[in-house]
């Protein structure tokens, strides 16, 4: 029996999913994981809780330390891949070691997007993507006795950083170019409710503006905005967004658009090279086109399918779509799919209780759910996510969708029985 060499670049959700996918099919092949982070796999969504002292580094672990040994994985952590050689089927590490492969998975995730801004390389300016970013911010707070922070970006990353820093006792101002917070996952009505809640918690917002310069000598002492306004700060966080970390395939023939282009098997255009997670550009089932879907469950599931296929299976992954479950200061929200439809081919259902900050919005197309926003009342959101995945028709029961008691009971007995059995 041929023993295969599997190499995985990246040690986060997609990489771990790939290990588990490979081991479902192949218990004998050699697996090597290579990551420029020195840590065992951890849950990156928890870095804000680490910064706020709500979880320890140990509690952030995505898999136990024994995971690598139990799955016969050679984990090369804290070392960077500098080159992929597709012709000789090997990767080159920064210490000049060469690692050969039969099957390669690129699971390098996302890299922070940094706009051109004067002075962005000063001290006490951080990103907020990895555990080391959270550690750097905590160190800067302690060493400089920081009291005021300016965060650029009111997306998920920026607002989780803001929440953590408020809990650390800092004065927080968030600057955002869009006209609302969380513009990628909320409509204006929901965003206004969330912003009000965040302001009540102490976060200040400046919308429809951006930073053009970081002030100070070696360390940041303030920022200058496009509007001309200047803000004092001891610390700054740049959280504008994340882009696929595709630098590892530069110089190869791997096809790159926004991310590494993959088919539903997670294969790139180069034989035996796969990609999964935030670095990949796969099929978005709701937009019916290729897209980057930088969310944790998508990364793991893509990695799982990629791993199985690397080991010889023939699995397909076609259920990718954007979805997020998150909370800020005890206000929970779950959103998925298309939430700001641009044409009249969509039908929109809305229920709102402003005094309770409850907002529900469901978007339908051709009698099927293609997106929703649930804010502060999320009990039925999991059912909606399942209905999106299955593309289950709901035309006959759409008047029940927003009801507090909506559930499987509203569907026909045969389908309901099947789902409850599952």
C-alpha positions, 0 to 999 in steps of 0.5 A: 500500500502506498503511504502518502505524504500530506502537508498542510500549511496552516494550523487553524480551523481549516487545517484541523478539519483537514487532519480529521478528514484525512484520518477518516480515510487514511490512518497510515499516511504521514501528515505534516502541519506547518504554521508560522504561529507557535501555538497549538490550534486555538480558537481565534474568535476567542482572542477578544475574550483573552484580551478582556481576561475572560479566558486563559490561553489554555481555555482557547485551545481548539483541540487538546495538546494530544491531538497531534500525537493521536493523529500521527501529525508532525507539527512544525509550529512557529516556522514560516513557509517561504516557497511552494515548488509545485514542480518538485512537490515540496515546500521550503521553510525559512530555516531552509528545510525542504518538506516534500508532499504528495498532497498539499493543502493551503490553509493560510487563512486571512491577513489584515487589510491595512489601508495606506495611512501616514504613520501606521508603523508607529509603536502601539498600533496593532491589528486584531487577528491572532493571539499575538495581536491580543498579547501585544495590545495587552502588553502595550496597555500595561507598559504605557498605562494606556487610557484612550484607544482609537479603533479603525473599523466597526466590523466584527473584529473592530467591535470585539476589540472595542468590547474587550478594551472597554472591559479593560477600562479604556476610553474607546472611540471607533472610526468607521467609513460606512454609515453604520456599524457591522455594515457587512452583516446588518441592515440600517435598522438593526445596526442602529439598535446595535450602535445604541446598545454599544454606546450605552456600554461606553463606546464612542462612534464616528461614522462616515469618516476615516483615519488619514494619519497617525500622530506622534513620534515613535509611539502613537499619540493621536489620529487625524481624520479625513474630516480634519478632526484630531483625536488623542489616543495612547493606543490604536487598533486597525481593524478594517478587514481581512483579505485572503493570505495568498502570498504563499503561492506567489511564483506558482501557477495556482490560480488566484482571484481574491482567494485561491480558486477551488472547485467543489472538491477544494482542488485548485487548478494544480494537481494535488494542491488544495485550498480551504478556509479564508484563503480559498474562493469557493462556491457560495450557494446563495449568490450562486457564484464563487466567493470568499466566505471568511467564517469559522464553520466554513473553514472547518467544513472545507478543511474536512472535505479537502482532507477526505479528498486528499486521501482519496474520497470524492466528497463535494462541498457546496453549502458555503454561505456567510453566517455569523453568531456573535454578541456584544455586552449580552446582546446576541445576534445571528445573521446569515446569507443575503440580508440587504437584497438589491432587487425586487425579486426578493421578499422581506419579512420584518418584526421589530420591538425597538424597546427590547432591541429585538429585530427579526428580518427574513429574506426570501427568494422563490419561496426559499429563505436566503438570508436573515437577521435575528437580533436579541431573540435568536432561539429559532435562528438555528432552524432558519440556518438549516432551512437555508442549507437545505433550500427547503421551500417555505412559501406555504408557511411564510406567515409563521416564520417570524412567530415566537413559536415557529418550529418544525411543527409548522411543516408537513408531518413526513418532513418534520418526522425526518428532521426530528429523527436526524 
